Amino acid sequence: MRKQHSELPGPGWLIVLAPLVALIFYAPLAFGGTTPSSVEVIDSLLASSFVLWLGLLIFEKRRPRIPLTCLSSLVFLSIFGLAHALNPGSYFEPDSWRFILLVENYRWLPGTVDTETTAPIIRHLGALSLAFLVLVDACAHSRTRWFLIYAVALAGLLIAGIGIYQRASGADSMLWVTPDRSGKLFFGAFRYNANAAAFLNLSWPATLAIWLRSRALDPSGTRTSAEFCALFLLFIAVFVNTSKAGQILGLIAALISVIWFWKLVRPKETSASAIAIMSALFLSLFLIALLPALNLITERWEATSQSLAGRMLVYEASSKILPNSGWFGTGPGTFRLIFPFYTGYLGDRLSGTYTHTHQDYLQTLIEWGYLGFAGWLVLIGGGLWVGLTYAFRMKQKGRNDLTTSCSLIALSTILLHALVDFPLQIPSVQILAAFYLAICWSASQRDQRKVRLPKRQ
């Protein structure tokens, strides 16, 4: 039996990562990081990690391992977003719900329609960008990468446990607030079940990587069994939650995982009857866990056509904004101000207040314009390409890079979810997505380091 790998990062990295680990647990417990006060705490922790990282670079007398394309796209998006905040074309007057045009601005540069709305978004994304640099550099190291993987898995397990308890106990509110502040679609500490589903679908791939690693080292060990139970609990939580998109994407991601990791997950030296008994046992546990939430899940699925019809109207009205938002966009965070001006023709077919399009790509095009969208495409698409190339290269060599492969599965799930909802607008989800994207970008740096190793004589 091989010894379990349990080395921690060095003291310097532990200090640098401490604010990020605290954030991984804090953000999902603070309503997903969606309140102004929680965003301030999140931004402070993100910035603290960056400052500590700079100190570590100085102490180690080295340059950070950041791919040039990744750094260039981040710099572009930072300048582009800052230009929006510093060059407003108008400001929004909430009492009369109208925009007051400003004469003193540069029309040929990006500019938001309301600085008070855009500035907090830019501050948050700026702090997230700084922490992303830390993560890319950190993920080039195996110990730091796995240390953060464990943190993500534990945070996901915590939210899953709270959410399952809420459904099983029939709770009418979150554990720490009243029903009027919880809403009707809460799960864990998330007010909106779809955001909780996105967080869970980003968490269980980390647990999968941990379990597969232990299974390769010690297939019959107690720790391996415990990690499988954690993975099973997290996966159950995706279905106890009532997000339809989360459930569908969870199943798709699970199927992809089984296909990709088949050689690692297939039963070894186990009889067919034992496999059948274990399968029946886990299916029974799965159904028992679903029972308390079965009525709510059924109601949500029965309302699918109505929900879909409403979203199609939102997409239709939102698409009418694009000719006016143009290359520069209306400014990050301004969709909720712009959207009501384009819904008049719908009459009473669309009711309620919409702060998001429920389609992140469309909202990004509106708020960031075509240029800003291209910047995000390079940052996210480039990371996916680097990670995918690296994962296939390792596969051809007969190896599975667990962290990169599971990161690709997690990112694929969240990017598909963004087609029908707004998970990428939620800070707690953004943090995990940034972490997985950093793992993908760091793959090129890990590859270079392997090439440079001297050959054994």
ZAMARGU-4260 file (C-alpha; in steps of 0.2 Angstrom, whole numbers, plus 5000, padded with zeros to 4 digits):
<rodrens>
0) 5000/5000/5000 | 5007/5017/4995 | 5008/5031/5008 | 4995/5044/5007 | 5001/5061/5001
5) 4997/5074/5015 | 5010/5087/5013 | 5005/5105/5016 | 5011/5120/5007 | 5026/5130/5014
10) 5023/5143/5028 | 5024/5157/5015 | 5010/5150/5005 | 5000/5146/5020 | 5000/5164/5025
15) 4996/5170/5007 | 4982/5158/5005 | 4974/5160/5022 | 4963/5175/5017 | 4957/5165/5002
20) 4953/5149/5012 | 4943/5160/5024 | 4934/5167/5009 | 4930/5150/5002 | 4920/5147/5018
25) 4914/5164/5021 | 4906/5169/5005 | 4894/5154/5003 | 4888/5157/5021 | 4885/5175/5018
30) 4870/5174/5006 | 4883/5169/4993 | 4892/5185/4995 | 4877/5195/4987 | 4875/5208/5001
35) 4885/5225/5000 | 4892/5221/5017 | 4898/5204/5012 | 4905/5210/4996 | 4916/5223/5006
40) 4923/5208/5017 | 4926/5198/5001 | 4935/5212/4993 | 4946/5215/5008 | 4951/5197/5009
45) 4955/5196/4991 | 4966/5211/4992 | 4974/5205/5008 | 4980/5189/4999 | 4987/5199/4984
50) 4997/5210/4996 | 5004/5195/5006 | 5008/5187/4989 | 5018/5202/4984 | 5028/5200/5000
55) 5031/5182/4996 | 5038/5186/4979 | 5050/5198/4986 | 5055/5186/5000 | 5058/5172/4987
60) 5066/5184/4974 | 5056/5177/4960 | 5044/5182/4946 | 5026/5176/4947 | 5022/5162/4935
65) 5008/5170/4925 | 5005/5166/4906 | 5007/5182/4895 | 4990/5179/4887 | 4981/5178/4904
70) 4990/5193/4911 | 4986/5203/4895 | 4968/5199/4895 | 4967/5204/4914 | 4975/5221/4911
75) 4964/5224/4896 | 4948/5221/4906 | 4954/5231/4921 | 4958/5246/4910 | 4942/5244/4900
80) 4931/5242/4916 | 4940/5257/4925 | 4937/5268/4910 | 4918/5264/4912 | 4919/5270/4930
85) 4929/5286/4927 | 4921/5291/4911 | 4902/5291/4914 | 4890/5297/4900 | 4876/5300/4912
90) 4870/5297/4930 | 4854/5288/4935 | 4840/5297/4945 | 4831/5284/4955 | 4816/5295/4960
95) 4811/5299/4942 | 4819/5283/4935 | 4828/5293/4921 | 4846/5296/4915 | 4853/5313/4916
100) 4866/5316/4902 | 4883/5322/4906 | 4892/5334/4894 | 4910/5332/4901 | 4915/5315/4896
105) 4924/5307/4881 | 4912/5299/4870 | 4925/5289/4860 | 4930/5280/4876 | 4920/5267/4886
110) 4908/5275/4899 | 4895/5269/4910 | 4877/5276/4911 | 4878/5277/4930 | 4895/5277/4940
115) 4887/5273/4957 | 4881/5257/4950 | 4897/5252/4940 | 4910/5258/4953 | 4906/5244/4966
120) 4906/5231/4952 | 4923/5237/4946 | 4931/5237/4963 | 4925/5219/4966 | 4931/5213/4949
125) 4947/5222/4952 | 4950/5213/4969 | 4945/5197/4961 | 4958/5200/4947 | 4972/5203/4959
130) 4967/5187/4968 | 4966/5178/4952 | 4985/5182/4949 | 4989/5174/4966 | 4979/5159/4961
135) 4987/5156/4945 | 5004/5157/4953 | 4999/5146/4967 | 4991/5133/4956 | 5008/5130/4948
140) 5013/5121/4964 | 5005/5104/4968 | 5004/5107/4986 | 4995/5123/4985 | 4984/5117/4972
145) 4978/5102/4982 | 4977/5112/4998 | 4964/5124/4989 | 4955/5109/4982 | 4952/5102/4999
150) 4946/5119/5005 | 4933/5120/4991 | 4927/5102/4994 | 4925/5105/5013 | 4915/5122/5010
155) 4904/5113/4997 | 4901/5099/5010 | 4896/5112/5023 | 4883/5120/5012 | 4877/5103/5006
160) 4874/5097/5024 | 4865/5113/5029 | 4854/5112/5013 | 4849/5094/5016 | 4845/5097/5034
165) 4834/5111/5029 | 4824/5100/5017 | 4823/5086/5029 | 4817/5097/5043 | 4805/5106/5033
170) 4813/5123/5037 | 4804/5138/5031 | 4819/5149/5032 | 4838/5149/5033 | 4846/5145/5050
175) 4851/5162/5054 | 4837/5174/5047 | 4818/5175/5047 | 4807/5169/5033 | 4805/5186/5025
180) 4823/5187/5022 | 4825/5169/5016 | 4813/5169/5002 | 4805/5154/4995 | 4819/5146/4985
185) 4833/5146/4998 | 4845/5132/5000 | 4859/5132/5013 | 4864/5151/5014 | 4859/5155/4996
190) 4842/5164/4994 | 4841/5158/4976 | 4842/5139/4973 | 4850/5140/4956 | 4865/5150/4964
195) 4866/5136/4977 | 4866/5123/4963 | 4880/5132/4954 | 4890/5132/4970 | 4887/5113/4973
200) 4891/5109/4955 | 4908/5118/4957 | 4911/5109/4973 | 4908/5091/4970 | 4922/5090/4956
205) 4935/5095/4969 | 4928/5081/4980 | 4929/5069/4965 | 4947/5074/4962 | 4951/5070/4981
210) 4943/5053/4981 | 4951/5048/4965 | 4968/5052/4971 | 4965/5042/4987 | 4958/5028/4978
215) 4973/5027/4967 | 4984/5027/4983 | 4974/5016/4994 | 4958/5009/4986 | 4952/5000/5002
220) 4957/5013/5015 | 4945/5021/5027 | 4950/5038/5021 | 4945/5033/5003 | 4928/5027/5009
225) 4925/5043/5019 | 4929/5054/5004 | 4917/5044/4993 | 4903/5047/5006 | 4907/5065/5005
230) 4906/5065/4986 | 4890/5055/4987 | 4882/5068/5000 | 4887/5083/4989 | 4880/5075/4974
235) 4864/5071/4983 | 4863/5089/4988 | 4862/5094/4969 | 4846/5085/4968 | 4838/5089/4985
240) 4840/5107/4979 | 4826/5112/4967 | 4836/5120/4953 | 4831/5111/4937 | 4846/5117/4927
245) 4857/5112/4942 | 4850/5094/4942 | 4852/5092/4923 | 4870/5099/4922 | 4874/5088/4938
250) 4869/5073/4929 | 4878/5078/4913 | 4894/5082/4922 | 4893/5065/4932 | 4892/5056/4915
255) 4907/5065/4908 | 4917/5061/4924 | 4913/5043/4923 | 4918/5042/4904 | 4934/5052/4907
260) 4939/5043/4923 | 4933/5026/4919 | 4949/5017/4922 | 4950/5025/4939 | 4932/5022/4944
265) 4928/5005/4937 | 4926/4992/4951 | 4941/4981/4953 | 4941/4963/4959 | 4922/4965/4964
270) 4909/4952/4960 | 4894/4957/4949 | 4882/4953/4964 | 4892/4964/4976 | 4891/4978/4963
275) 4872/4976/4961 | 4870/4976/4980 | 4880/4992/4983 | 4871/5000/4968 | 4854/4996/4976
280) 4860/5003/4993 | 4866/5019/4986 | 4851/5021/4975 | 4840/5018/4991 | 4850/5031/5000
285) 4848/5043/4986 | 4829/5041/4985 | 4827/5043/5004 | 4837/5059/5004 | 4825/5066/4990
290) 4809/5061/4999 | 4807/5077/5010 | 4810/5088/4995 | 4800/5078/4982 | 4784/5089/4982
295) 4794/5105/4980 | 4805/5097/4966 | 4789/5091/4957 | 4781/5108/4958 | 4797/5116/4951
300) 4797/5104/4936 | 4779/5107/4933 | 4782/5125/4931 | 4795/5123/4918 | 4785/5129/4903
305) 4780/5145/4912 | 4797/5148/4918 | 4805/5145/4901 | 4792/5157/4893 | 4796/5171/4905
310) 4814/5169/4901 | 4812/5169/4883 | 4803/5186/4884 | 4817/5193/4895 | 4830/5187/4881
315) 4819/5195/4868 | 4818/5211/4876 | 4837/5211/4881 | 4842/5208/4864 | 4834/5224/4859
320) 4847/5233/4870 | 4862/5227/4860 | 4861/5239/4845 | 4862/5253/4858 | 4875/5246/4869
325) 4887/5243/4855 | 4906/5240/4856 | 4908/5248/4874 | 4892/5242/4883 | 4882/5252/4895
330) 4893/5248/4910 | 4895/5234/4922 | 4880/5231/4933 | 4868/5243/4924 | 4857/5230/4916
335) 4844/5232/4929 | 4843/5251/4926 | 4842/5249/4907 | 4830/5234/4905 | 4814/5242/4910
340) 4815/5255/4895 | 4814/5240/4883 | 4800/5231/4890 | 4785/5243/4886 | 4780/5233/4871
345) 4777/5217/4881 | 4763/5225/4891 | 4758/5214/4906 | 4766/5198/4898 | 4782/5202/4909
350) 4780/5206/4927 | 4792/5209/4942 | 4809/5217/4943 | 4824/5209/4934 | 4841/5213/4940
355) 4849/5200/4928 | 4845/5193/4911 | 4846/5175/4917 | 4859/5173/4903 | 4876/5179/4908
360) 4883/5180/4890 | 4869/5191/4885 | 4871/5202/4900 | 4890/5203/4897 | 4887/5209/4879
365) 4875/5222/4885 | 4885/5229/4900 | 4903/5226/4893 | 4900/5228/4874 | 4908/5218/4860
370) 4925/5223/4865 | 4923/5219/4884 | 4915/5202/4879 | 4930/5198/4868 | 4942/5202/4883
375) 4932/5189/4894 | 4932/5177/4880 | 4951/5177/4879 | 4953/5176/4898 | 4940/5161/4900
380) 4942/5153/4883 | 4961/5154/4884 | 4961/5145/4901 | 4949/5132/4895 | 4960/5129/4879
385) 4976/5128/4889 | 4968/5116/4902 | 4960/5105/4889 | 4976/5104/4879 | 4986/5099/4894
390) 4973/5086/4900 | 4973/5077/4883 | 4992/5077/4883 | 4993/5069/4900 | 4979/5057/4894
395) 4989/5052/4879 | 5004/5048/4891 | 4993/5036/4901 | 4991/5049/4915 | 4976/5058/4922
400) 4979/5075/4929 | 4965/5075/4942 | 4965/5094/4946 | 4965/5100/4928 | 4952/5087/4922
405) 4940/5090/4937 | 4943/5109/4934 | 4937/5107/4916 | 4922/5097/4921 | 4917/5111/4934
410) 4920/5125/4923 | 4910/5117/4909 | 4895/5115/4921 | 4895/5133/4926 | 4897/5139/4909
415) 4883/5129/4903 | 4873/5135/4918 | 4876/5153/4913 | 4866/5150/4897 | 4850/5150/4907
420) 4854/5159/4923 | 4866/5171/4931 | 4879/5161/4942 | 4894/5171/4936 | 4886/5186/4944
425) 4887/5179/4962 | 4903/5182/4971 | 4904/5165/4980 | 4902/5156/4963 | 4915/5168/4955
430) 4928/5164/4968 | 4927/5145/4964 | 4926/5148/4945 | 4942/5159/4946 | 4951/5145/4956
435) 4947/5132/4943 | 4951/5144/4929 | 4968/5147/4938 | 4971/5129/4938 | 4969/5128/4919
440) 4980/5143/4916 | 4993/5136/4927 | 4994/5120/4917 | 5006/5128/4904 | 5017/5134/4918
445) 5018/5116/4926 | 5021/5109/4909 | 5036/5121/4906 | 5043/5116/4923 | 5042/5098/4919
450) 5051/5101/4902 | 5065/5110/4911 | 5069/5095/4923 | 5086/5087/4919 | 5085/5070/4912
455) 5090/5055/4924 | 5107/5047/4919
</rodrens>
